[in-house]
């Protein structure tokens, strides 16, 4: 069975070659997706992604897919090298009948993300797509966000907690990123702490944006970086023990040098922690990713911003000429390769 659509990644949006890049596809109502909507199942469980050799299948996560509303959110891992010098094609298959992969299958959801990641898309709940943690929601609501949906806090006791994963403990490298909009309040955006003990927190307070790796230590990034009601992608990277970097919307905006160890054993939360007497920010968080033990490169961070901020310019999509009518007619009769 031939593929029904081709996703072509614009190499000029990839500032350097990337290994095992995790990309985003946002199907919409544009003509390029017509064959896919004509053929595939509601929910998109029969969607499969391949490299242009039509042999190498890519692990993917179908966060959402609606034939009826012509919307969706698909994440995939491009195994090997994503080129910054030539465009890259991904072939999209569907047969109108195949069931979705189990999350632990070779090409299922969990294999898009590594064992060192916590990833939550925050479309309608706080599910960790890596399969590593379980979410507990206290008062957080969900609405349309930057990518599909976002978690919304009203600066009360709103929070999503994920147990005690000990993210970033010791002096390990790490990468932390999320889309955020700020409308009021102060202190916690994301953190791992409680009333008494303290692992780390990333906060916005009195105009200052900083990462606090211990109760007594601050990594001040900026007193002038504007965080407001406009959604922005923030990325914090620690590499080589003492080098700290802050990226805003894919660009490096601040650095700091500090060698410090991060503790263990406390609850990881989005928005408020359980420390009394303070409130979290009022606003929204979307597409939260914490990558333990890995400092993502500047090229990766820029490509990720380009992809998430404007999917339709990061890649183009085209239906295979002459394919959709015949494939739709065979819907449910042809199994995947």
C-alpha positions, -999 to +999 in steps of 0.1 A: +000+000+000+014+034-010+016+063+015-011+088+014+008+120+023+043+134+025+055+157+052+086+177+040+107+193+067+123+226+056+160+222+063+164+260+067+143+256+099+169+231+113+200+251+123+222+220+126+220+182+121+201+166+149+201+130+162+168+113+171+149+146+169+114+145+184+091+164+160+056+177+160+029+173+133-003+193+136-028+181+110-053+208+100-078+215+073-053+223+046-055+204+013-024+183+019-042+163+046-072+155+024-062+119+016-055+112+053-089+125+064-106+105+036-090+073+047-080+070+083-099+062+114-113+087+139-086+090+166-058+082+141-048+049+155-041+035+120-016+063+112+019+051+106+050+072+098+080+061+077+112+076+065+113+083+027+128+048+021+093+034+030+110+008+052+122+026+083+092+031+106+092+059+132+079+057+167+049+081+171+024+093+196-011+102+184-021+127+211-053+135+192-067+131+157-102+140+145-114+132+110-146+152+119-130+184+129-098+180+109-075+186+138-048+167+155-014+165+174+012+139+165+047+136+179+074+113+164+110+104+169+131+108+137+155+079+142+191+088+130+200+122+116+176+150+107+195+171+081+201+208+082+214+209+046+186+190+027+149+188+032+136+156+049+105+137+038+083+116+061+057+093+045+024+091+062+004+058+059-031+049+070-054+020+061-087+028+078-086-003+099-054-009+119-056-006+157-033+018+175+000+005+189+003-003+225+021+025+243+050+002+250+053-012+215+083-005+193+066+023+175+042+032+203+040+063+225+065+055+251+093+049+226+090+085+213+104+096+247+134+083+266+135+068+300+150+100+313+120+122+303+088+136+317+065+149+290+030+162+293+011+178+264-016+191+288-044+188+262-071+176+287-052+161+316-017+159+330-007+125+316+030+118+314+035+106+278+068+090+286+049+065+309+073+073+337+050+091+362+014+093+372-004+127+374-027+140+402-047+171+393-059+195+420-080+223+406-062+228+373-084+233+343-076+229+306-083+250+275-070+257+241-032+264+242-002+268+220-002+232+210-036+216+213-043+226+249-028+240+281-031+236+318-046+267+335-040+279+371-059+307+388-033+312+415-052+294+442-043+258+453-042+247+416-015+222+408-006+190+390+017+167+409+037+137+397+052+120+428+090+121+435+109+114+403+141+131+416+145+151+384+179+167+380+193+154+413+230+159+421+250+178+395+236+161+364+230+178+331+194+185+322+170+204+299+137+218+311+112+235+287+076+246+286+053+271+270+040+296+296+017+326+297+016+348+328-014+369+340-007+375+377+005+361+410+040+350+416+065+323+426+062+288+412+059+278+376+074+243+381+091+229+411+101+199+432+098+208+468+075+208+499+071+228+531+104+216+547+126+201+520+137+215+487+149+201+454+145+229+429+121+254+415+117+277+384+099+308+394+088+343+383+086+367+411+086+405+413+097+408+377+127+384+381+129+351+364+152+326+380+159+289+387+165+280+424+185+247+427+183+248+465+165+268+492+194+291+497+208+293+461+194+313+431+205+313+395+192+347+385+187+348+347+171+382+342+152+410+358+142+423+324+129+393+305+092+399+299+069+371+307+033+381+301+000+369+286+017+361+253+027+324+252+064+319+252+087+289+252+112+289+281+141+264+282+166+260+310+197+240+304+225+229+328+256+214+313+291+206+326+280+210+363+281+247+366+270+262+332+234+274+332+216+288+302+181+303+296+165+303+262+134+322+253+115+313+221+145+293+209+172+320+215+198+322+242+189+352+264+209+346+297+237+326+311+251+319+347+279+300+363+272+281+395+282+247+408+255+233+431+239+200+439+201+194+436+184+173+463+161+143+461+129+130+475+103+158+470+071+160+450+073+174+414+046+199+405+033+222+378+022+255+393+018+256+431+038+234+455+023+224+489+043+251+508+018+271+528+014+309+527+022+313+490+004+311+457+014+300+423+013+321+392-020+327+374-017+317+337-011+287+316+016+260+309+017+238+278+040+211+264+061+206+295+093+185+289+119+176+315+149+157+301+171+143+329+209+138+323+209+155+289+218+191+280+201+197+247+221+217+221+213+252+210+204+238+175+179+214+190+163+241+211+159+264+182+146+237+159+121+227+186+109+262+189+105+266+151+086+234+150+062+240+179+057+277+173+048+274+136+043+238+124+030+249+090+063+267+082+086+241+097+072+216+072+049+213+042+024+185+035+012+171+002-012+144-006+001+117-029-013+126-064-041+103-075-040+083-044-068+094-021-098+082-041-085+047-047-073+044-011-106+057+003-125+032-018-104+004-003-109+017+033-109-011+058-098-037+032-061-031+030-038-037+060-007-019+067+026-031+054 
